[in-house]
Amino acid sequence: MAPRLLAQGALVAILALPALREGIPCLYDGSGNNDNQQFATDALWISEHGYLQIPTHEPGHAQYSLALTVTGWAPHSGRICAQGMAALVATLLKTDPVWTYSSFFAALSVFWSFSVGFLARTLAGRESLPPLALLAMDILAILFPSSFFFIANGNLANGYATVLACFGLFLFRNLQLGGIPSWYAILLLLTVLALVGTYPEMIAFLALIALVSSFAGAAVNPAEVRRARWWIPLGACVLSLVVFPPATCRLVSTIQTARIMMRLAHLDMVANSFNVFANLTPIGHLCTAPTMATQLGDKVPGLVHVALAVCILAALVASIRWGGDGPLATSVLAIYSVSLWMVFNAGYGYGWQKIHQYMAGPFAALLLAGIARLASVDHKSTRQTAGTIAAALLSIWLMAGFVSHVRILARISKEKSLSTEHIQIQRTLAKLVSGENPEPGPIVIHDQSFRNSSADCRGFCWQSGQFS
């Protein structure tokens, strides 16, 4: 247990460094986008108005226009639960969501460790793994690079949705296989319902993986279909989609928007320009997808990519052939492959990053299970040596991706964080809007929060000396 706690503690400490550097529990960013501003603004709006009320334009709160896309009964995007939890945490602590946002986001690393770790153990077959292989798999799950990428890149909703998807698959398959009591179906229902509100688009992927794994397992053992436990998780998932009408309405609206965007994806030149995998060869793309560390991937020689691709394929085969749940492993790989083909067929450049983010958790668990199986091959032959080498190479590659994301976060967060200067600005503005001759109207200061940033929409409004 001690090595696992040490790894998790080290990860949390790394994520806390920007706040320690600024001297306050700041909102920091490690990306070139404005996603964190979007989600923090959503949390601010929810804390004051809820998520069904649509904001109207107010000069004193101009930034609330960012929340237009996620509020109401039929929004363009129903991704709201993660921001809602961020608002709840701030409310319980009696503070502004801005000052607790990054701490809440950093907690994703802990939830990822549990959910991906649980799913990886299901896929690997925990009982048959040597203790050392199990320890290595758990530590790699804690330090998995795509988890850190979600936080560094400001993907709050996608990050928490990935965690929910992994936990949902873990519950679903263990309920069907009898690994946990049937009453855990209540927890499955709540997990899928939370996913509906966190990232509705991912419901389709979760549903396909669950259905394919169910029927693949039934094809291997037809007697399973005649048992109640096979149907209970399916019923819980269906019920979760209709049990809460606001979530159901927002799910339908989001899916409709996603379908339209997918049909028109090839015409969206702006979105297609954000293809971070554009400079990679197909083999390099395959190797970089698990880490999302494209800045590292395009600097690696082609021969290294070939070696890593062979190791990845070996790990996938090992997880399917020798793992604890072959039908689930097969379904994750099959749905991922079909999704990649759909992105390629649609000509959607930005879709490559999105699909890798959608499938990041299940694929991470699948890859970790494969690494553990390769490291524990019990054949006293060349196969054992090859498996150990492949597992070691993949582990090194994953840690290299993790280090790459840490470096980027450390560098960019120096210029993109709410720092102590905002406290000074607040005090100055408090003097301007109070006294005998206060300045009329709100005072808007641009680009004070993210210095030297080239991104748009970097404005924050202050009124009566309070950050809003």
C-alpha positions as CSV (number, residue, x, y, z in Angstrom):
1,M,0.0,0.0,0.0
2,A,2.9,2.4,0.8
3,P,4.2,2.7,-2.8
4,R,0.7,3.4,-4.1
5,L,0.1,6.1,-1.5
6,L,3.6,7.6,-2.2
7,A,2.8,7.7,-6.0
8,Q,-0.6,9.3,-5.4
9,G,0.8,11.8,-2.9
10,A,3.6,12.8,-5.4
11,L,1.0,13.4,-8.1
12,V,-1.2,15.6,-5.9
13,A,1.9,17.5,-4.8
14,I,2.8,18.2,-8.5
15,L,-0.7,19.4,-9.2
16,A,-0.5,21.7,-6.1
17,L,2.8,23.4,-7.3
18,P,1.1,26.3,-9.2
19,A,-0.9,27.2,-6.2
20,L,2.1,27.0,-3.9
21,R,4.1,29.1,-6.3
22,E,1.4,31.8,-6.4
23,G,0.8,31.7,-2.6
24,I,-3.0,31.3,-2.9
25,P,-5.4,28.5,-3.9
26,C,-5.4,29.9,-7.4
27,L,-7.1,28.9,-10.7
28,Y,-4.3,27.8,-13.0
29,D,-4.1,26.6,-16.5
30,G,-1.6,24.5,-18.4
31,S,-3.0,24.8,-21.9
32,G,-3.4,27.2,-24.8
33,N,-7.2,27.0,-24.7
34,N,-9.9,28.8,-22.6
35,D,-11.6,25.6,-21.3
36,N,-10.8,26.3,-17.7
37,Q,-12.4,29.8,-18.0
38,Q,-15.5,28.2,-19.5
39,F,-15.9,25.6,-16.7
40,A,-15.1,28.1,-13.9
41,T,-17.6,30.5,-15.3
42,D,-20.2,27.7,-15.5
43,A,-19.5,26.9,-11.8
44,L,-19.9,30.6,-10.9
45,W,-23.3,30.7,-12.7
46,I,-24.6,27.5,-11.2
47,S,-23.6,28.6,-7.7
48,E,-25.8,31.6,-8.1
49,H,-28.6,30.5,-10.4
50,G,-28.6,26.8,-11.1
51,Y,-28.2,25.1,-14.4
52,L,-31.7,25.3,-15.9
53,Q,-31.8,29.1,-15.9
54,I,-30.3,30.6,-19.0
55,P,-28.2,33.7,-18.5
56,T,-29.1,37.0,-20.1
57,H,-26.5,39.5,-21.1
58,E,-25.6,41.8,-18.2
59,P,-22.9,44.5,-18.5
60,G,-21.8,43.8,-15.0
61,H,-21.5,40.1,-15.6
62,A,-20.5,39.8,-19.3
63,Q,-18.5,36.6,-18.7
64,Y,-21.7,34.7,-18.0
65,S,-22.4,34.5,-21.7
66,L,-20.0,31.6,-21.7
67,A,-22.6,29.6,-19.8
68,L,-25.2,29.9,-22.6
69,T,-24.1,26.7,-24.2
70,V,-24.7,24.5,-21.2
71,T,-27.7,25.9,-19.4
72,G,-31.4,25.3,-19.9
73,W,-33.5,22.3,-20.8
74,A,-32.2,21.9,-24.4
75,P,-28.6,23.2,-24.5
76,H,-26.1,22.7,-27.2
77,S,-24.0,20.8,-24.6
78,G,-25.4,19.1,-21.5
79,R,-22.0,18.9,-19.8
80,I,-22.8,20.4,-16.4
81,C,-22.4,17.9,-13.5
82,A,-18.6,18.5,-13.1
83,Q,-19.2,22.2,-12.9
84,G,-22.1,21.7,-10.6
85,M,-19.9,19.7,-8.2
86,A,-17.3,22.4,-8.3
87,A,-20.0,24.9,-7.4
88,L,-21.2,22.7,-4.6
89,V,-17.7,22.3,-3.1
90,A,-17.2,26.1,-3.2
91,T,-20.6,26.6,-1.5
92,L,-19.8,24.2,1.2
93,L,-16.5,26.0,1.8
94,K,-18.3,29.4,1.7
95,T,-16.1,30.8,-1.0
96,D,-16.0,31.7,-4.6
97,P,-15.7,28.7,-7.1
98,V,-12.8,30.4,-8.7
99,W,-10.6,29.8,-5.7
100,T,-11.5,26.1,-5.3
101,Y,-11.8,25.2,-9.0
102,S,-8.3,24.0,-9.6
103,S,-8.2,22.1,-6.3
104,F,-11.4,20.3,-7.2
105,F,-10.0,19.6,-10.7
106,A,-6.8,18.1,-9.2
107,A,-9.0,15.7,-7.2
108,L,-9.7,14.0,-10.5
109,S,-6.3,12.3,-10.2
110,V,-7.5,10.4,-7.2
111,F,-10.8,9.3,-8.7
112,W,-9.0,8.3,-11.9
113,S,-6.6,6.1,-9.9
114,F,-9.5,4.2,-8.3
115,S,-11.8,3.9,-11.3
116,V,-9.2,3.0,-13.9
117,G,-7.4,0.8,-11.4
118,F,-10.6,-1.2,-10.7
119,L,-11.4,-1.6,-14.4
120,A,-7.8,-2.6,-15.1
121,R,-8.0,-5.3,-12.5
122,T,-11.2,-6.6,-14.0
123,L,-9.6,-6.8,-17.4
124,A,-6.3,-8.3,-16.2
125,G,-7.8,-10.9,-13.8
126,R,-6.5,-9.7,-10.4
127,E,-6.4,-13.2,-8.8
128,S,-3.9,-14.6,-11.3
129,L,-1.5,-11.6,-11.2
130,P,1.8,-11.7,-9.2
131,P,2.0,-9.1,-6.5
132,L,4.8,-7.2,-8.3
133,A,2.8,-7.0,-11.6
134,L,-0.3,-5.8,-9.7
135,L,1.7,-3.1,-7.9
136,A,3.3,-1.9,-11.2
137,M,-0.2,-1.8,-12.8
138,D,-1.6,0.3,-9.9
139,I,1.2,2.8,-10.0
140,L,1.0,3.2,-13.7
141,A,-2.7,3.8,-13.3
142,I,-2.0,6.5,-10.8
143,L,0.6,8.2,-13.0
144,F,-1.0,7.5,-16.3
145,P,-0.3,10.5,-18.7
146,S,-3.7,11.0,-20.2
147,S,-5.1,11.5,-16.7
148,F,-2.6,14.3,-16.2
149,F,-3.4,15.6,-19.7
150,F,-7.1,16.2,-18.8
151,I,-6.1,18.4,-15.9
152,A,-3.3,20.2,-17.6
153,N,-5.4,20.8,-20.7
154,G,-8.4,22.1,-18.8
155,N,-10.8,19.2,-19.8
156,L,-12.8,19.2,-16.6
157,A,-16.0,17.6,-18.0
158,N,-14.2,15.0,-20.2
159,G,-11.9,14.1,-17.4
160,Y,-14.6,13.4,-14.8
161,A,-16.8,11.7,-17.5
162,T,-13.9,9.3,-18.3
163,V,-13.7,8.4,-14.6
164,L,-17.4,7.7,-14.5
165,A,-17.3,5.6,-17.7
166,C,-14.6,3.4,-16.2
167,F,-16.3,3.0,-12.9
168,G,-19.6,2.3,-14.8
169,L,-18.0,-0.5,-16.9
170,F,-16.4,-2.0,-13.8
171,L,-19.8,-2.1,-12.0
172,F,-21.6,-3.4,-15.1
173,R,-19.3,-6.3,-15.8
174,N,-18.8,-7.4,-12.2
175,L,-22.6,-7.3,-11.7
176,Q,-23.1,-9.6,-14.8
177,L,-20.3,-11.9,-13.7
178,G,-21.4,-12.1,-10.1
179,G,-18.3,-10.4,-8.7
180,I,-20.3,-8.0,-6.6
181,P,-23.8,-8.1,-5.0
182,S,-26.8,-7.2,-7.1
183,W,-27.7,-4.2,-5.0
184,Y,-24.6,-2.5,-6.5
185,A,-27.0,-1.9,-9.5
186,I,-28.2,1.2,-7.6
187,L,-24.6,2.5,-7.7
188,L,-24.4,1.7,-11.4
189,L,-27.7,3.6,-12.0
190,L,-26.3,6.7,-10.2
191,T,-23.0,6.4,-12.0
192,V,-24.6,6.4,-15.5
193,L,-27.0,9.2,-14.5
194,A,-24.0,11.2,-13.4
195,L,-22.3,10.5,-16.8
196,V,-25.4,11.7,-18.6
197,G,-25.1,15.0,-16.8
198,T,-21.3,15.2,-17.0
199,Y,-20.7,14.4,-20.7
200,P,-23.8,13.1,-22.6
201,E,-21.9,12.3,-25.8
202,M,-20.0,9.5,-23.9
203,I,-23.2,7.6,-23.2
204,A,-23.2,6.2,-26.7
205,F,-19.6,4.8,-26.3
206,L,-20.4,3.3,-22.9
207,A,-23.6,1.8,-24.1
208,L,-21.9,0.1,-27.1
209,I,-19.1,-1.3,-25.0
210,A,-21.5,-2.6,-22.5
211,L,-23.8,-4.2,-25.1
212,V,-21.0,-5.8,-27.1
213,S,-19.3,-7.2,-24.1
214,S,-22.7,-8.6,-22.8
215,F,-23.5,-10.4,-26.0
216,A,-19.9,-11.5,-26.6
217,G,-20.0,-13.0,-23.2
218,A,-23.3,-14.6,-23.9
219,A,-22.0,-16.1,-27.1
220,V,-19.2,-17.8,-25.1
221,N,-21.6,-18.9,-22.3
222,P,-25.2,-18.9,-23.5
223,A,-26.4,-20.0,-20.0
224,E,-25.6,-16.5,-18.7
225,V,-28.6,-15.0,-20.5
226,R,-31.0,-17.1,-18.4
227,R,-29.7,-15.6,-15.1
228,A,-31.2,-12.5,-13.6
229,R,-27.8,-11.0,-12.8
230,W,-27.1,-10.7,-16.6
231,W,-30.2,-8.5,-17.0
232,I,-30.0,-6.4,-13.9
233,P,-27.1,-4.0,-15.0
234,L,-28.8,-3.6,-18.4
235,G,-32.0,-2.6,-16.7
236,A,-30.2,-0.2,-14.3
237,C,-28.5,1.5,-17.3
238,V,-31.8,2.0,-19.2
239,L,-33.5,3.3,-16.1
240,S,-30.8,5.8,-15.5
241,L,-31.5,7.5,-18.9
242,V,-35.2,8.3,-18.0
243,V,-35.3,8.5,-14.2
244,F,-34.5,12.3,-14.1
245,P,-36.4,14.3,-16.9
246,P,-34.0,17.3,-17.0
247,A,-31.1,15.0,-17.7
248,T,-33.0,13.1,-20.3
249,C,-34.0,16.2,-22.2
250,R,-30.5,17.6,-22.0
251,L,-29.1,14.2,-23.2
252,V,-31.4,14.2,-26.3
253,S,-30.5,17.8,-27.1
254,T,-26.8,17.2,-26.8
255,I,-26.8,14.1,-29.0
256,Q,-28.8,15.9,-31.7
257,T,-26.2,18.7,-31.7
258,A,-23.3,16.2,-31.8
259,R,-24.9,14.4,-34.8
260,I,-25.2,17.7,-36.7
261,M,-21.6,18.7,-35.9
262,M,-20.4,15.3,-37.1
263,R,-22.2,15.6,-40.4
264,L,-20.7,19.0,-41.0
265,A,-17.3,18.3,-39.4
266,H,-15.4,18.3,-42.7
267,L,-16.6,21.9,-43.3
268,D,-15.4,23.2,-40.0
269,M,-11.9,24.5,-41.0
270,V,-11.3,26.1,-37.6
271,A,-12.0,23.0,-35.6
272,N,-10.0,20.8,-38.1
273,S,-7.0,23.1,-37.6
274,F,-6.8,21.9,-34.0
275,N,-5.6,18.4,-35.0
276,V,-2.7,18.0,-32.5
277,F,-1.9,14.6,-34.2
278,A,-1.4,16.1,-37.6
279,N,2.4,16.0,-37.5
280,L,2.5,12.3,-36.6
281,T,2.7,9.3,-38.9
282,P,0.0,6.6,-38.4
283,I,2.3,4.5,-36.3
284,G,3.4,7.6,-34.3
285,H,-0.3,8.4,-33.8
286,L,-1.0,4.9,-32.4
287,C,1.9,5.2,-30.0
288,T,1.0,8.7,-28.8
289,A,-2.8,8.2,-28.4
290,P,-2.4,6.5,-24.9
291,T,-0.3,9.4,-23.6
292,M,-1.8,12.4,-25.5
293,A,1.7,13.8,-25.3
294,T,1.9,14.9,-28.9
295,Q,4.8,17.3,-28.1
296,L,6.9,14.2,-27.2
297,G,5.5,11.9,-29.9
298,D,6.6,14.0,-32.9
299,K,10.2,14.1,-31.6
300,V,10.6,10.4,-31.3
301,P,12.4,8.5,-34.2
302,G,10.4,6.3,-36.4
303,L,12.1,3.1,-35.3
304,V,11.1,3.8,-31.7
305,H,7.5,4.3,-32.8
306,V,7.6,0.9,-34.6
307,A,9.0,-0.8,-31.5
308,L,6.4,0.9,-29.3
309,A,3.6,0.0,-31.7
310,V,4.6,-3.7,-31.5
311,C,4.6,-3.5,-27.7
312,I,1.1,-1.9,-27.7
313,L,-0.3,-4.5,-30.0
314,A,1.3,-7.3,-27.8
315,A,-0.3,-5.8,-24.7
316,L,-3.7,-5.6,-26.4
317,V,-3.5,-9.3,-27.5
318,A,-2.3,-10.3,-24.0
319,S,-5.2,-8.5,-22.3
320,I,-7.7,-10.3,-24.6
321,R,-6.1,-13.7,-24.5
322,W,-4.9,-14.0,-21.0
323,G,-6.9,-11.4,-19.2
324,G,-9.8,-11.7,-16.8
325,D,-12.6,-10.5,-19.1
326,G,-12.0,-11.3,-22.7
327,P,-15.4,-10.1,-23.9
328,L,-15.0,-6.7,-22.3
329,A,-11.4,-6.3,-23.6
330,T,-12.6,-7.2,-27.1
331,S,-15.5,-4.8,-26.9
332,V,-13.3,-1.8,-25.8
333,L,-10.9,-2.5,-28.6
334,A,-13.7,-3.0,-31.2
335,I,-15.7,0.2,-30.3
336,Y,-12.5,2.2,-30.2
337,S,-11.5,1.0,-33.7
338,V,-14.9,1.7,-35.1
339,S,-14.9,5.2,-33.6
340,L,-11.5,5.9,-35.1
341,W,-12.8,4.8,-38.5
342,M,-15.8,7.1,-38.2
343,V,-13.5,10.1,-37.4
344,F,-11.3,9.2,-40.4
345,N,-14.3,8.8,-42.7
346,A,-15.8,12.1,-41.6
347,G,-12.6,14.0,-42.2
348,Y,-12.8,15.6,-38.8
349,G,-9.3,16.7,-37.8
350,Y,-10.3,17.8,-34.3
351,G,-12.2,14.5,-33.9
352,W,-8.9,12.6,-33.4
353,Q,-8.2,14.4,-30.1
354,K,-11.9,14.1,-29.0
355,I,-12.2,10.4,-29.7
356,H,-8.9,9.6,-27.9
357,Q,-10.3,11.6,-24.9
358,Y,-13.6,9.8,-25.0
359,M,-11.9,6.4,-24.9
360,A,-8.9,7.4,-22.7
361,G,-10.1,5.7,-19.5
362,P,-11.2,2.3,-20.9
363,F,-8.2,2.1,-23.3
364,A,-5.9,3.0,-20.4
365,A,-7.3,0.2,-18.3
366,L,-7.0,-2.2,-21.3
367,L,-3.4,-1.2,-21.9
368,L,-2.5,-1.5,-18.2
369,A,-4.1,-5.0,-18.1
370,G,-2.0,-6.0,-21.1
371,I,1.2,-4.7,-19.5
372,A,0.5,-6.6,-16.3
373,R,-0.2,-9.8,-18.3
374,L,3.0,-9.4,-20.4
375,A,5.0,-8.9,-17.2
376,S,3.6,-12.0,-15.7
377,V,3.9,-14.5,-18.6
378,D,4.7,-17.8,-16.9
379,H,6.4,-19.5,-19.8
380,K,10.1,-20.2,-19.1
381,S,11.2,-19.3,-22.6
382,T,11.9,-16.4,-24.9
383,R,8.3,-15.4,-24.7
384,Q,8.7,-14.5,-21.0
385,T,11.7,-12.4,-21.8
386,A,10.0,-10.7,-24.7
387,G,6.9,-10.0,-22.6
388,T,9.0,-8.4,-19.8
389,I,10.8,-6.2,-22.3
390,A,7.6,-5.1,-23.9
391,A,6.0,-4.3,-20.6
392,A,9.1,-2.3,-19.5
393,L,9.3,-0.3,-22.8
394,L,5.6,0.6,-22.5
395,S,6.0,1.6,-18.8
396,I,8.9,3.9,-19.7
397,W,7.0,5.4,-22.6
398,L,4.0,6.1,-20.4
399,M,6.2,7.8,-17.7
400,A,7.9,9.9,-20.5
401,G,4.5,11.1,-21.5
402,F,3.7,11.9,-17.9
403,V,6.9,14.0,-17.5
404,S,6.1,15.8,-20.8
405,H,2.7,16.9,-19.4
406,V,4.2,18.0,-16.1
407,R,6.8,20.2,-17.9
408,I,4.1,21.8,-20.0
409,L,1.9,22.5,-17.0
410,A,4.8,24.0,-15.0
411,R,5.7,26.3,-17.9
412,I,2.3,27.5,-19.1
413,S,0.8,27.9,-15.6
414,K,3.4,30.6,-14.8
415,E,1.6,32.8,-17.3
416,K,-1.9,31.6,-16.9
417,S,-3.0,31.7,-13.2
418,L,-5.0,33.8,-10.9
419,S,-2.3,35.1,-8.7
420,T,-1.7,37.5,-5.8
421,E,-1.8,40.5,-8.2
422,H,-5.6,40.0,-8.3
423,I,-5.8,40.6,-4.6
424,Q,-4.0,43.9,-5.1
425,I,-6.4,44.7,-8.0
426,Q,-9.4,43.9,-5.9
427,R,-8.2,46.3,-3.2
428,T,-7.5,49.0,-5.7
429,L,-10.9,48.6,-7.4
430,A,-12.6,48.6,-4.0
431,K,-11.4,52.1,-3.4
432,L,-12.5,53.2,-6.9
433,V,-16.1,52.1,-6.5
434,S,-16.5,53.3,-2.9
435,G,-16.2,56.7,-1.3
436,E,-17.7,60.0,-2.2
437,N,-17.1,59.9,-5.9
438,P,-17.3,56.2,-7.1
439,E,-16.5,55.2,-10.6
440,P,-19.8,54.5,-12.5
441,G,-20.6,51.0,-13.7
442,P,-18.6,47.9,-13.7
443,I,-14.8,48.0,-14.4
444,V,-13.6,45.4,-16.7
445,I,-9.9,44.4,-16.8
446,H,-8.7,42.3,-19.7
447,D,-5.8,39.8,-19.7
448,Q,-4.9,40.3,-16.1
449,S,-5.6,36.7,-15.3
450,F,-3.6,35.1,-18.1
451,R,-0.6,37.2,-18.9
452,N,0.9,37.0,-22.4
453,S,-1.9,34.8,-23.5
454,S,-2.9,34.8,-27.1
455,A,-6.3,33.2,-26.5
456,D,-9.6,35.1,-26.7
457,C,-12.1,35.9,-24.1
458,R,-9.7,36.5,-21.2
459,G,-11.8,39.1,-19.5
460,F,-12.9,39.2,-15.9
461,C,-15.4,41.6,-14.4
462,W,-15.0,43.2,-11.0
463,Q,-17.7,45.3,-9.3
464,S,-17.8,46.8,-5.9
465,G,-14.4,45.3,-5.2
466,Q,-15.5,41.7,-5.6
467,F,-14.5,39.2,-8.2
468,S,-17.5,38.0,-10.2
